[in-house]
Amino acid sequence: MSNVSDTPDEGDVSPSGDAADPGSAAEAGAESVADDAGFGAGAPGNAASSAAASSAAASSDEADGSEAAATEPITVEDLVLDLERVSNERDEYLDSLRRLQAEFENYRKAVAKREADAIARANNGLVSEMLPVLDACDSAIANGAADVEPVRTSLIDALTKQGLERFDPDGEPFNPEQHEAVMHEDGEVEDGPVVAEVLRVGYGWKGNVVRPAMVRTKG
């Protein structure tokens, strides 16, 4: 009788009838491990995908709402309200522009007046400083210095072209705005007092009296 070995050979059949395959068992174990690893690693990715899907859905809802609002029909009342609002804004802008224009015009006039007044004061000061020279010329001529008369005439003519006025009212009616009466004598005069003698001539500059004429009146 021969001895039978208890250890199965490689070609033995398993109790289920299939031959045992070590390679298939190893592959099955590896797939199981891989499935377990993949499940653990894929959990965060699945959460991120869910969040992205929710955000996309919300954005889509908002876009749909905006499109719905944009496509709402515009009524006549809306157009009237917009027209009134634009008209009110236009009126406010026009009022502001008119106020600014009026303020600028007043400012321009005020500046022009100040400049004119400053020029007039400067000219009056210059004429006032020239009066002693003219008085000296008159005195020299009155004392017989005939050669001074052409100089005085040229000077007065040049100043007259610029606005100088000479008040020498001998025999004219008395004018209190241009004449200063320092002496008076009675007399029969029909039309009121007249200038009987000019004691010192007066001068004006562009309508303004710089110095009234000193006179003696009669009547």
C-alpha positions in Angstrom: 0.0 0.0 0.0 1.3 3.4 -1.0 1.3 6.4 1.3 -0.9 9.5 0.3 0.5 12.9 1.2 -1.8 15.3 3.2 -0.3 18.4 1.4 -2.2 19.2 -1.7 -0.3 19.6 -4.9 -0.5 22.8 -7.1 -2.8 20.9 -9.5 -5.2 19.9 -6.8 -8.8 21.1 -6.9 -10.2 23.2 -4.0 -13.2 21.9 -2.3 -15.4 24.4 -4.2 -14.2 22.8 -7.4 -12.0 25.8 -8.5 -8.3 25.8 -8.5 -6.7 28.2 -6.0 -5.1 31.2 -7.8 -2.7 33.1 -5.6 -2.4 36.0 -8.1 -6.2 36.6 -8.2 -6.3 36.7 -4.4 -3.6 39.3 -4.3 -5.3 41.5 -6.9 -8.6 41.2 -5.0 -6.9 42.4 -1.8 -5.2 45.3 -3.6 -8.6 46.4 -5.1 -10.2 46.3 -1.7 -7.4 48.4 -0.2 -7.6 50.8 -3.1 -11.4 51.2 -2.7 -11.0 51.9 1.0 -8.2 54.5 0.3 -10.3 56.1 -2.5 -13.3 56.5 -0.4 -11.3 58.2 2.4 -9.6 60.6 0.0 -12.6 61.4 -2.1 -14.8 62.6 0.7 -13.4 66.3 0.7 -13.6 66.4 -3.1 -17.2 65.3 -3.0 -18.0 68.1 -0.4 -16.3 70.7 -2.6 -18.2 69.6 -5.6 -21.5 69.9 -3.7 -20.6 73.4 -2.5 -19.7 74.5 -6.1 -23.0 73.0 -7.4 -25.0 74.9 -4.7 -23.2 78.2 -5.6 -23.8 77.7 -9.3 -27.5 77.0 -8.6 -27.8 80.2 -6.5 -26.1 82.3 -9.2 -28.4 80.8 -11.8 -31.4 81.8 -9.6 -30.1 85.4 -9.2 -29.5 85.6 -13.0 -33.0 84.4 -13.6 -34.4 87.0 -11.1 -32.4 89.8 -12.8 -33.6 88.8 -16.2 -37.2 88.7 -14.9 -36.8 92.2 -13.4 -35.2 93.6 -16.6 -37.9 92.2 -18.7 -40.7 93.9 -16.6 -42.7 96.3 -18.8 -42.3 100.1 -18.4 -45.6 101.8 -17.8 -46.7 105.3 -18.8 -46.6 106.3 -15.1 -43.0 105.4 -14.9 -42.1 107.5 -17.9 -44.0 110.5 -16.5 -42.2 110.1 -13.2 -38.8 110.0 -15.0 -39.7 113.0 -17.1 -40.7 115.0 -14.0 -37.5 114.0 -12.2 -35.3 115.0 -15.2 -37.3 118.3 -15.5 -36.7 119.1 -11.8 -33.0 118.4 -12.1 -32.8 120.6 -15.2 -34.6 123.5 -13.4 -32.2 123.2 -10.4 -29.2 123.2 -12.7 -30.5 126.3 -14.6 -31.2 128.1 -11.3 -27.7 127.4 -10.1 -26.3 128.6 -13.3 -28.3 131.8 -13.2 -27.2 132.5 -9.7 -23.5 131.9 -10.5 -23.8 134.1 -13.6 -25.4 136.9 -11.6 -22.8 136.6 -8.8 -20.0 136.7 -11.4 -21.6 139.7 -13.1 -21.9 141.6 -9.8 -18.3 140.7 -9.0 -17.1 141.9 -12.4 -18.9 145.2 -12.0 -17.5 145.7 -8.5 -14.0 145.0 -9.6 -14.4 147.4 -12.5 -15.7 150.1 -10.2 -12.9 149.6 -7.7 -10.4 149.9 -10.5 -12.0 153.0 -11.9 -12.2 154.6 -8.5 -8.5 153.8 -7.9 -7.5 155.3 -11.2 -9.7 158.4 -10.5 -8.1 158.8 -7.1 -4.6 158.5 -8.6 -5.4 161.0 -11.3 -6.9 163.4 -8.8 -3.8 163.1 -6.7 -1.7 163.9 -9.7 -3.8 166.9 -10.7 -3.7 168.2 -7.0 0.1 168.0 -7.2 0.1 170.0 -10.5 -2.1 172.8 -9.1 0.7 174.6 -7.3 2.7 174.6 -10.6 -0.3 176.1 -12.5 -0.9 178.7 -9.7 2.8 179.7 -10.0 2.4 180.2 -13.7 -0.6 182.3 -13.2 1.2 184.5 -10.7 4.2 184.9 -12.9 2.0 186.0 -15.8 0.1 188.4 -13.6 3.4 189.9 -12.6 4.5 190.5 -16.2 6.4 187.3 -17.0 5.0 186.9 -20.5 7.5 184.2 -21.4 5.8 181.8 -18.9 2.4 182.0 -20.7 3.3 179.6 -23.6 4.4 177.0 -21.0 1.2 177.4 -19.0 -0.9 177.2 -22.1 0.8 174.0 -23.4 0.5 172.4 -20.0 -3.1 173.2 -19.6 -3.9 172.1 -23.1 -2.2 168.7 -22.5 -4.1 168.2 -19.3 -7.4 169.3 -20.8 -7.2 166.5 -23.3 -6.9 164.0 -20.5 -9.9 165.5 -18.6 -8.8 168.7 -16.8 -11.3 171.5 -16.4 -10.4 175.1 -15.5 -12.9 177.2 -13.5 -12.4 180.9 -14.3 -15.9 182.2 -13.9 -15.4 186.0 -14.1 -18.8 187.6 -14.8 -20.7 184.2 -14.7 -23.5 183.3 -12.4 -22.4 182.0 -9.1 -22.3 178.1 -8.9 -21.9 176.8 -5.4 -20.7 173.4 -6.7 -17.7 174.9 -8.5 -17.2 178.3 -6.8 -16.3 179.3 -3.3 -17.4 182.8 -2.3 -15.0 184.4 0.2 -16.3 188.0 -0.4 -19.6 189.5 -1.2 -20.9 192.9 -2.1 -24.4 194.1 -2.5 -25.7 195.1 -5.9 -28.7 195.0 -8.1 -28.6 191.8 -10.1 -31.7 190.4 -11.8 -30.7 186.7 -12.0 -29.1 186.2 -8.7 -25.5 186.7 -7.5 -22.7 186.7 -10.1 -19.0 186.4 -9.8 -17.5 189.9 -9.6 -13.9 188.8 -9.3 -11.9 185.6 -9.5 -9.3 185.5 -6.7 -8.0 182.0 -7.5 -9.0 179.8 -10.4 -10.4 176.4 -9.7 -9.9 173.0 -11.4 -11.8 169.8 -12.0 -10.9 166.4 -13.4 -13.3 164.3 -15.4 -16.4 165.9 -13.9 -15.1 165.9 -10.3 -14.2 169.2 -8.6 -10.6 169.0 -7.5 -10.6 172.6 -6.2 -13.4 175.2 -6.4 -12.6 178.7 -7.7 -12.2 181.3 -5.0 -14.4 184.3 -6.0 -16.0 187.5 -4.9 -19.7 187.7 -5.6 -22.1 190.6 -6.2 -25.8 190.8 -5.9 
